[in-house]
Amino acid sequence: MAEVEIISSSTCPFAQRTRMALIEKGIDHELTAIDLNDKPDWFLEISPYGKVPVLRHNGAVIFESAVINEYLEEVFPDRPLMPSDPIRRAQARIWIDFANVRFTPHVYKLMLAQDADAQAAQAERLTNAMLMMEHEGLGKLGDGSYWMGDDISLVDLTFLPHMQRVGVLTHYRDFQIPDECVLLKGWLQLMSQRPSVTEGSASLDVLIGNWRKYAENTSTGTTAADMRAA
Ligand SMILES: N[C@@H](CCC(=O)N[C@@H](CS)C(=O)NCC(=O)O)C(=O)O
């Protein structure tokens, strides 16, 4: 048995962030997929939020994708995914926080919105978040192709899964990445070729099927409940 175990579900974008970190860092790991509609008792005993991903390592249980990724970075420092300079590390953390607090909720809220006015308001919020990512993030952080320059980092891994789901928003809500976000589009294209992305990603058709529960606002899961309240 590998010493690192990641507990996931087949199409969870948050678990995808941690799986990508494991692959990018070359960490041998065991992947345990659970059914979120029928959570096993052993999982509920170790996961206080009842959410994936959960990491088990050396007898410890760690949850929350951003915390798991920082933990992996500390414990497995080879093939670093954070800059070495403290200022750059702080900048990376600012954008990881932005992804979690100011970007990802808008993706879900646009999916969950049912009437046209609410959808238009949510689409505007998501557009503004992307414009900020384009101009204040990718446009200012460095000259490289990735968020923090020439090397992939935890920032890229944090944004990627929900940026991939823009195709699902296009399907259900006719939402597009704004035309002026050329850096963002180039970054998404670059990321889509990385083995950590191709290995850990479901097809667009699968994602469209999986997110129908959000598009129709019928999800009874905790993620939808949290995002409705966000
Ligand atoms: N903030 C958490 C979010 C994790 C999350 O929402 N996971 C979803 C699956 S994508 C989940 O396990 N939901 C449980 C449920 O819907 O009951 C993280 O970053 O790890």
The ligand as an SDF file (V2000), in Angstrom:
LIG
                    3D

 20 19  0  0  0  0  0  0  0  0999 V2000
  -13.4730   23.5430    0.2830 N   0  0  0  0  0  0  0  0  0  0  0  0
  -13.4130   22.1350   -0.0360 C   0  0  0  0  0  0  0  0  0  0  0  0
  -14.5300   21.7830   -0.9930 C   0  0  0  0  0  0  0  0  0  0  0  0
  -14.6230   20.2790   -1.2510 C   0  0  0  0  0  0  0  0  0  0  0  0
  -15.9620   19.9010   -1.8690 C   0  0  0  0  0  0  0  0  0  0  0  0
  -16.8820   20.7120   -1.9430 O   0  0  0  0  0  0  0  0  0  0  0  0
  -16.0590   18.6300   -2.2860 N   0  0  0  0  0  0  0  0  0  0  0  0
  -17.3190   18.1280   -2.7840 C   0  0  0  0  0  0  0  0  0  0  0  0
  -17.2020   17.3050   -4.0390 C   0  0  0  0  0  0  0  0  0  0  0  0
  -16.5930   18.2500   -5.3940 S   0  0  0  0  0  0  0  0  0  0  0  0
  -17.9210   17.1960   -1.7620 C   0  0  0  0  0  0  0  0  0  0  0  0
  -17.2520   16.3380   -1.2390 O   0  0  0  0  0  0  0  0  0  0  0  0
  -19.2280   17.3670   -1.4990 N   0  0  0  0  0  0  0  0  0  0  0  0
  -19.9360   16.5290   -0.5910 C   0  0  0  0  0  0  0  0  0  0  0  0
  -21.3880   16.5180   -0.8950 C   0  0  0  0  0  0  0  0  0  0  0  0
  -21.7840   17.1060   -1.9150 O   0  0  0  0  0  0  0  0  0  0  0  0
  -22.1280   15.9400   -0.1130 O   0  0  0  0  0  0  0  0  0  0  0  0
  -12.0260   21.8080   -0.6120 C   0  0  0  0  0  0  0  0  0  0  0  0
  -11.4090   22.7120   -1.2000 O   0  0  0  0  0  0  0  0  0  0  0  0
  -11.5570   20.6780   -0.4590 O   0  0  0  0  0  0  0  0  0  0  0  0
  1  2  1  0
  2  3  1  0
  2 18  1  0
  3  4  1  0
  4  5  1  0
  5  6  2  0
  5  7  1  0
  7  8  1  0
  8  9  1  0
  8 11  1  0
  9 10  1  0
 11 12  2  0
 11 13  1  0
 13 14  1  0
 14 15  1  0
 15 16  2  0
 15 17  1  0
 18 19  2  0
 18 20  1  0
M  END
$$$$
